[in-house]
Amino acid sequence: MCEYMRAIILSAGRGNRMRPLSDHTPKPLLMIAGKPLIVYHLESFAKAKIHDIIINLGHLGEKLALALGDGSRFGVNIEYSYEEPVLETGGAIVKVLSKLGSDPFVVISADIFTDFPFERFKRPLEKLAHLILVDNPPHHRRGDYALIENKFVSETGEPLFNFAGMGVYRPELFSGSPKGILRLPDLFKQPFKDRQITGEYYAGLWHNIGTPEQLSEIDRVMSRVEPETIPKANEF
């Protein structure tokens, strides 16, 4: 087990599909069962004893930083990385790479809802990265990656699973990457060929929260209430 890890929560997206809720509230602060989406991540990190977290900020980032503060009330330490323009998933990581040290670190998207046990992120990392894969959601039936020999992640093969927006990475994966706008999947191509990225399939709870309808459905399930209306954007 890795005793000390840092984590990055990717939170800078505009959330266009979530409009109008995201027009005035950053998507990570939208509520599920009375709690902001991103707080579920913070609590899971605290439980796993992963305390040092960087959150990148873009759209309405000042509201997110004001709501979460330094993270102490959630049992974590939060540092913020402001982006203008938004640097995409890979660029966000490269921007803060010097702050992450030489150990593997976790990266997770803010707009997913999952019961994945974050303690599993601390298992020894054999290769350059380890990705969590899940069943393909309705909006992405074609999938992203395959598991070869139930271990190595590949762009080709059957069946294709959905990349869950959760992974553990070594800093070496990003060595030499230019600063600026960069998509994380673009960094995977050669390591995939070299079998330098492992993965696992997770069959538990996982949802991408991309639209008001998806938010409403998960809120109903978690709140155990009858359907009403799409929840309003709540201030936190």
N, C-alpha and C positions, 0 to 999 in steps of 0.2 A: 504493500500500500504506500502511496505517496503521502507523506505526512503534511506537506505544505504545498498548497496550490493557490494560484490566483485565478480569477475568472473575468471574462468580458461578457456583458449583456449588450447585445446589439439593439439599439432603441431609437435610431435616428430617422427611420423611415417616415414618409409623409402620411401613409395610410390612406391612399386615395379611395380604395374600395370600402373603407370604413366611413366615408363621409355620409351624412353630415356630422356624425358623432366626433370625428377627428378634426373638425374645423376649429374647435375651441379647446379640445382636450387631447393631449398626446395619447396615442393608442395604448401605451403601456399603463396608463392610469384609468382606463375604462374598467368598470366593475364587473366582477363575477362573484355572485353570492356575497355581496357587500364588501368585497376586498379588491383593490386594484390588481390587475393581472400581473404586473411586475413584482408585487409583494409576495406572491406565491413562490417566485424564483428566489427572492431574497431569503425567505424563511427556509426554503429547501437547502440553499447554500449554507446558512447558519447551522442547520441540523447536521450537515455533512462536514462541518468544521472547515469550510472554505470561506474565509472571512474577508479577504481583500478583493474587492470587485471594482472594475472600471466599467462605467456606463457611457457609451457614446451618445451625443446629443445632436439633434438636428431640428426638425419641426417642433415648435413649442417646447424646446429643450429647457428653457428657463423655468417653465411650470413643473417639469419633471424633477429638476434639481431642487426646486423650492419644496416640493411635496416630500421628497425622500431625504433631503438633508445629507448628513454625513453617514447615514445608515445605522447609527448606533442603536436606535430603538428597535431595529430588526435583528440586531446581533451581528452586524457586518460593518466593514469600513468601505465607504464608497468614494471613489475619485471619478471625476467627470472629464470627458474628452469632447470638446466642442468642435463641430465640423461645419465649415462653410466653404465650398458646397459639401453636401453629404458624399462620403467617400466610398460607399458600397461596403459589402461585407469584408472583403480582403483589405481594402484601403484603410478601413477603420482599425484593423488589427496592426497593420504596418505602422500606422501613426503612433501607436502606443507601445511598440515592440520593446523600446529601450527601457520601459518601466516594468517589464514582465520578468526580467532575469533570465536565467538559463534553464529553468525547470519547465516541464509541460504545464499548460494552462488550459482552462475550459473556455469554450465560446458557446453561447446559447442565444437564440433569438428571443426577443422580448415578447413577441406576439404568438407564442405557443402556450398551450395549457396541457400539463402532463403530470403524471404521478411517478415518472421515472425516478428511481432512487439515486439521488446525486452522489451518494457515497461511492457508487460504482465508477464515477469519474476518476477516483483516486487509485484505481488498480494500475499496476505497472504498464507503461506504454512501450510496446515492443518496437514500433516503427515510427514514422514521422507523424502519423495522425491516427485517430480512432474515431469513426463516425457511427452515430446511432441511426438506424434505419427503421422505418415503420411501414405499415400498410398504406397503399396509395389512397389519398382522400378523394372525394368526388370531383374536386376541381383540378385534380392532377392524376388522372387515371393511368397515364403512360409510365409513371415512375421516373426515377433518376438513375439508380445504381443497382448493380447485382452483387451478391455475395458469392465469391468463388471459394470452394472448399469450406464453406461456412466460416470464412475468416477474412479473406482479402476483398476489398471493394474494387469494383470494376465498372466502367461505363457500358460494358457489353455483357450479355448473358441473360439467363432467365431463371427465376422471375426478376423483374425490376421492382425495387422498393423505393419508397419516398425517403429522401434525406430529411431527417427530423429537425434540422436546425440546431443540433446539439453535437458537440465533438470535443475531443482533447487533442491538442497540437503541441509539437515541439517548435521552439523558435526557429530551428534550422529550416523548417518548411518555407519560411518567409525571407530567408537570407537572400540578399541581392534584389529583392522585389522593389520596384520604384515606388516612391511616395506618390499619392494621388488616388484617383478613382480606380478601383480594382475589385473584381468579383472573386470571391473565394473559390468557386468551382474552376476558374481559370488556372489556379495554382495546383489543382489536383491532377491534371492530365498526365504529366510525366511520372509523378509518383504512382499513379494507378498502374501504368505500364511496368514500372519497376517493382510492383508489389510492396510498396512502402506505406500503404494506407490499409489499415485493418478496419473491421466494422462488426456490428452485431445487430440482429433483428430484435426489436422490442415490441411485444404484443400487448402491452398495457395501455393505459389511458394516454392518448395524445390527440390534440386537436390544434389545427391552425386557426387562429382567430383573425380572419381577414375581412369579414363583412358584418354589418349590424345583425343580419339574420343568424350568422354563426355565433356571435356574441350572445344574442338572445337565447338561443337554444342551449348553450352551455350554462348560461346563468340559470335557466329554468331547471336543468338537471341538477346542478349543484345546490340550488336553493330549495329544490323539491316543492315547487309551486306550479300552479296551472298556468298555461300560456296566457299572456296578457298582450302587452305591446312591446315593441323593441325598446330596450331600456334607454333612457336619456343619458347623455354624457354627464357624468358626475364629477364634481370637483372633489379633490382629495386633500 
